[in-house]
Amino acid sequence: MTIDDMRKKFNNFWKEIEKDITTAAEQVFHRKFIITPQVLKEISIQNHWQNATFPLIVVRFGIRKTHEFQHVFFCEPEVGLKLFGWMIEAQQDSTLTEEHLEGIKEAVSQIWGQLQPKISGGSDVQLTGLTVTKIDSATEANIISREGVITKYQIVTDKKDKFILYHYIWFVESSNTVDGYSETKSSEEMAYQSAHPIDFQEINGSPQPNREVRNIDMLMDVELDVYVELGRKMITIRDVLKLGKGSIIELDKAAGEPLGVFINGRKFAEGEVVVVDDQFGIRLTQLVNPKERIKSLS
């Protein structure tokens, strides 16, 4: 994929989510934001990275749909401390700790949770490998000889705060290792990858009529994780701390709406709740198309 292609994808993606991302950021950080992106002419991520001033807070993740793109955001620790203070509505701390990094990671997760349903493709778009770290040099980030889209965001809040975020995007090849950076995947992420049986040719050239049957039989006892999603709700850390016994969390699904049935993390069907021998069950009322069902089993 060329840099021009990536820039076009980024521009289209930004137009799609600009309003939603500012709304999500407002809810998480309790500020209104004006975000102005500037796509730089420079394409060498390594060269740009080497010229940065350290230490930095680095947010890294992948967004995977048909293709996967790696994203790296970075800012000065001062900016991270401000964001954390706004998020919990407290005074800004003076020293960056792991607690602040975990808080920023939670903020990114909350923003993504609000964006995902509004992005084209919805549940098929996956966030992978989210990390938030503090680094003291360019070598700690493991970004080696990359070319991609480099964006500078100028951000202004309704409280007259101003700061800058930088954003790198690059296309991830199918290999698990990209230019020295190992694309480490958790067991949950590995479950999304398609597995294909090895089809060895017969040495003597004779046909083996039952080969396909035996291959599928080998998979019949593989266990898959099935869960039913009742609904979702984005709440702030502040509201989580207020929860106690007897608290009620209102979900985004109305009573009587079909519930989503997921297998291996992918939506497989919709259904309605039933009771079977004093246990809850789900009666399937609609299946996704066959192609998507096959994906859910891979």
C-alpha positions as CSV (number, residue, x, y, z in Angstrom):
1,M,0.0,0.0,0.0
2,T,1.5,3.3,-1.0
3,I,1.8,6.4,1.2
4,D,-0.7,8.2,-1.0
5,D,-3.2,5.4,-0.5
6,M,-2.7,5.6,3.3
7,R,-3.1,9.4,3.3
8,K,-6.4,9.0,1.4
9,K,-7.6,6.4,3.8
10,F,-6.6,8.6,6.8
11,N,-8.4,11.7,5.3
12,N,-11.6,9.6,4.7
13,F,-11.4,8.1,8.1
14,W,-10.9,11.4,9.8
15,K,-13.9,12.9,8.0
16,E,-15.9,9.9,9.2
17,I,-15.0,10.1,12.9
18,E,-14.0,13.7,13.6
19,K,-17.3,14.7,15.2
20,D,-17.6,11.4,17.1
21,I,-14.0,11.5,18.4
22,T,-14.4,15.1,19.7
23,T,-17.7,14.1,21.4
24,A,-16.1,11.0,23.0
25,A,-13.1,13.0,24.2
26,E,-15.4,15.6,25.7
27,Q,-17.2,12.9,27.7
28,V,-14.0,11.3,28.9
29,F,-12.0,14.5,29.7
30,H,-14.8,16.9,30.6
31,R,-13.5,19.5,28.1
32,K,-14.7,20.6,24.6
33,F,-12.0,20.1,22.0
34,I,-11.1,21.7,18.7
35,I,-8.8,19.3,16.9
36,T,-6.9,20.5,13.8
37,P,-4.9,17.8,12.0
38,Q,-2.0,18.6,9.8
39,V,-0.6,15.8,7.7
40,L,3.1,16.3,7.3
41,K,5.0,15.9,4.0
42,E,7.6,13.8,5.8
43,I,7.1,10.1,5.5
44,S,10.1,8.7,7.4
45,I,8.8,7.8,10.8
46,Q,12.2,6.9,12.1
47,N,13.7,10.3,11.1
48,H,10.9,12.2,12.7
49,W,11.0,10.0,15.8
50,Q,14.8,10.6,16.2
51,N,14.2,14.4,16.3
52,A,11.6,14.2,19.1
53,T,12.3,15.5,22.6
54,F,12.2,12.9,25.3
55,P,10.8,11.6,27.7
56,L,7.4,11.0,26.0
57,I,4.2,9.2,26.6
58,V,3.5,6.7,23.8
59,V,0.1,5.2,23.0
60,R,0.3,2.3,20.6
61,F,-2.3,0.0,19.1
62,G,-3.5,-1.6,15.9
63,I,-6.8,-1.3,14.1
64,R,-7.7,-4.4,12.2
65,K,-10.4,-5.0,9.7
66,T,-9.6,-6.2,6.2
67,H,-6.1,-4.8,6.7
68,E,-4.2,-3.8,9.8
69,F,-2.6,-0.5,10.6
70,Q,-0.4,0.3,13.5
71,H,-1.0,3.6,15.3
72,V,1.4,5.5,17.6
73,F,0.4,8.7,19.4
74,F,2.9,10.5,21.5
75,C,2.9,13.6,23.7
76,E,4.9,15.2,26.4
77,P,4.4,13.9,30.0
78,E,2.9,17.3,30.9
79,V,0.1,16.7,28.5
80,G,-0.6,13.2,29.8
81,L,-0.8,14.6,33.4
82,K,-3.3,17.2,32.2
83,L,-5.5,14.7,30.5
84,F,-5.4,12.4,33.6
85,G,-6.4,15.3,35.9
86,W,-9.2,16.3,33.6
87,M,-10.5,12.7,33.4
88,I,-10.8,12.3,37.2
89,E,-11.6,16.0,37.7
90,A,-8.7,16.6,40.1
91,Q,-5.7,18.8,40.2
92,Q,-2.9,18.0,37.9
93,D,-0.1,15.9,39.5
94,S,3.5,16.9,39.1
95,T,5.1,13.5,38.6
96,L,4.1,10.8,36.0
97,T,3.5,7.3,37.5
98,E,2.1,4.0,36.3
99,E,-1.3,5.0,37.7
100,H,-1.4,7.9,35.2
101,L,-0.4,5.6,32.3
102,E,-3.1,3.1,33.3
103,G,-5.6,6.0,33.5
104,I,-4.7,7.2,30.0
105,K,-5.0,3.6,28.7
106,E,-8.5,3.4,30.2
107,A,-9.4,6.8,28.5
108,V,-8.3,5.4,25.1
109,S,-10.4,2.3,25.7
110,Q,-13.4,4.4,26.6
111,I,-13.0,6.6,23.5
112,W,-12.6,3.5,21.3
113,G,-15.7,1.9,22.8
114,Q,-17.7,4.9,21.7
115,L,-16.1,5.1,18.3
116,Q,-16.2,1.4,17.2
117,P,-20.0,1.2,16.7
118,K,-19.9,4.3,14.5
119,I,-17.0,3.3,12.3
120,S,-17.9,1.7,9.0
121,G,-17.8,-2.1,9.6
122,G,-18.8,-1.8,13.3
123,S,-18.0,-5.0,15.2
124,D,-15.7,-6.2,12.5
125,V,-13.2,-3.4,13.3
126,Q,-10.9,-4.6,16.1
127,L,-8.5,-2.7,18.4
128,T,-5.4,-4.8,19.1
129,G,-2.3,-4.5,21.3
130,L,-3.2,-1.3,23.2
131,T,-0.2,-0.1,25.3
132,V,0.6,3.2,27.0
133,T,4.2,3.6,28.1
134,K,6.7,6.3,29.1
135,I,9.9,6.2,27.1
136,D,13.2,8.0,27.4
137,S,14.7,7.4,24.0
138,A,13.7,6.6,20.4
139,T,15.1,3.1,20.6
140,E,12.7,2.1,23.4
141,A,9.8,2.4,21.0
142,N,11.1,-0.2,18.5
143,I,10.0,1.8,15.5
144,I,12.7,1.0,13.0
145,S,12.9,2.2,9.4
146,R,9.2,2.8,8.9
147,E,7.4,4.9,6.3
148,G,3.9,6.1,6.8
149,V,1.6,9.0,7.5
150,I,2.8,11.5,10.1
151,T,0.1,13.8,11.5
152,K,0.4,16.7,13.9
153,Y,-2.7,17.6,15.8
154,Q,-3.1,21.0,17.3
155,I,-5.6,20.8,20.1
156,V,-7.4,23.6,21.9
157,T,-10.0,23.2,24.7
158,D,-12.8,25.5,25.7
159,K,-10.7,26.3,28.8
160,K,-8.0,27.8,26.5
161,D,-5.6,24.9,27.0
162,K,-3.4,24.2,24.0
163,F,-1.2,21.2,23.3
164,I,0.1,19.1,20.4
165,L,-0.2,15.3,19.7
166,Y,1.8,13.5,17.0
167,H,0.4,10.5,15.3
168,Y,2.2,7.8,13.2
169,I,0.3,5.4,11.0
170,W,1.8,2.6,9.0
171,F,0.5,-0.5,7.2
172,V,1.2,-3.9,8.8
173,E,2.3,-6.6,6.4
174,S,1.0,-10.1,7.0
175,S,4.2,-11.2,8.7
176,N,4.2,-11.3,12.5
177,T,7.5,-9.3,12.4
178,V,7.6,-5.9,10.8
179,D,11.0,-4.3,10.3
180,G,12.4,-5.5,13.6
181,Y,9.2,-4.9,15.6
182,S,7.6,-8.2,16.7
183,E,3.8,-8.0,16.3
184,T,3.1,-9.9,19.5
185,K,-0.4,-11.3,19.7
186,S,-2.3,-12.6,22.7
187,S,-4.1,-15.9,22.7
188,E,-7.4,-14.0,22.3
189,E,-6.1,-12.2,19.2
190,M,-4.7,-15.4,17.7
191,A,-8.2,-16.8,17.9
192,Y,-9.3,-14.3,15.2
193,Q,-6.7,-15.7,12.7
194,S,-7.9,-18.1,10.1
195,A,-6.4,-21.6,10.3
196,H,-6.1,-23.7,7.2
197,P,-5.4,-27.5,7.1
198,I,-2.1,-28.5,5.4
199,D,-3.0,-30.3,2.2
200,F,-0.1,-32.7,1.5
201,Q,0.0,-34.3,-1.9
202,E,0.1,-38.1,-2.0
203,I,3.6,-39.4,-2.8
204,N,2.2,-42.1,-5.0
205,G,-0.3,-39.8,-6.8
206,S,-3.3,-42.0,-5.8
207,P,-6.4,-40.1,-4.7
208,Q,-7.6,-40.1,-1.0
209,P,-11.4,-39.8,-1.2
210,N,-12.0,-39.4,2.6
211,R,-9.2,-36.8,3.2
212,E,-11.6,-33.8,3.5
213,V,-13.9,-35.7,5.9
214,R,-11.0,-36.6,8.2
215,N,-9.7,-33.1,8.2
216,I,-13.0,-31.6,9.3
217,D,-13.5,-34.4,11.9
218,M,-10.2,-33.4,13.5
219,L,-11.8,-30.0,14.3
220,M,-15.1,-31.3,15.7
221,D,-13.9,-31.4,19.3
222,V,-12.3,-28.0,19.4
223,E,-14.0,-25.8,22.0
224,L,-15.1,-22.3,21.1
225,D,-16.1,-19.5,23.5
226,V,-19.8,-18.5,23.1
227,Y,-21.2,-15.5,24.9
228,V,-24.4,-13.5,24.7
229,E,-24.2,-9.7,24.9
230,L,-27.1,-8.2,26.8
231,G,-26.0,-4.6,26.1
232,R,-23.3,-2.0,26.6
233,K,-22.7,1.2,28.5
234,M,-19.8,3.6,28.6
235,I,-19.3,5.1,32.0
236,T,-16.4,7.2,33.4
237,I,-14.0,6.0,36.1
238,R,-15.6,8.5,38.5
239,D,-19.0,6.8,38.0
240,V,-17.4,3.3,38.4
241,L,-16.1,4.4,41.8
242,K,-19.6,5.4,42.8
243,L,-21.1,1.9,42.1
244,G,-22.2,-0.2,45.0
245,K,-24.5,-2.9,46.0
246,G,-28.0,-2.2,44.5
247,S,-26.7,0.2,41.8
248,I,-28.4,0.0,38.5
249,I,-26.5,0.4,35.2
250,E,-28.8,1.2,32.2
251,L,-27.7,-0.5,29.0
252,D,-28.0,0.8,25.4
253,K,-30.4,-2.0,24.4
254,A,-34.2,-1.7,24.9
255,A,-36.3,-4.4,26.5
256,G,-37.4,-6.9,23.9
257,E,-34.6,-6.3,21.4
258,P,-32.7,-9.4,20.2
259,L,-29.5,-10.1,21.9
260,G,-26.2,-10.7,20.1
261,V,-24.7,-14.2,20.1
262,F,-20.9,-14.2,19.7
263,I,-18.6,-17.1,18.9
264,N,-14.9,-16.7,19.1
265,G,-15.4,-12.9,19.5
266,R,-17.4,-12.6,16.3
267,K,-21.1,-12.1,16.0
268,F,-22.8,-15.4,15.0
269,A,-26.5,-14.8,15.5
270,E,-29.2,-12.9,17.3
271,G,-31.7,-14.5,19.7
272,E,-34.1,-14.2,22.6
273,V,-33.7,-15.3,26.2
274,V,-35.5,-18.5,27.3
275,V,-35.5,-20.6,30.5
276,V,-34.5,-24.3,30.2
277,D,-34.7,-26.4,33.3
278,D,-34.2,-23.4,35.6
279,Q,-31.2,-22.1,33.6
280,F,-31.1,-19.3,31.1
281,G,-30.7,-20.1,27.4
282,I,-30.9,-18.3,24.1
283,R,-33.2,-19.2,21.2
284,L,-31.6,-18.2,17.9
285,T,-33.9,-16.0,15.9
286,Q,-31.6,-14.9,13.1
287,L,-28.2,-16.0,11.8
288,V,-25.6,-13.8,10.2
289,N,-24.8,-14.7,6.6
290,P,-22.9,-18.0,6.0
291,K,-19.6,-16.3,5.1
292,E,-19.6,-14.4,8.5
293,R,-20.6,-17.6,10.4
294,I,-17.6,-19.4,8.9
295,K,-15.3,-16.5,10.0
296,S,-16.6,-16.9,13.5
297,L,-15.4,-20.5,13.6
298,S,-11.9,-19.8,12.3
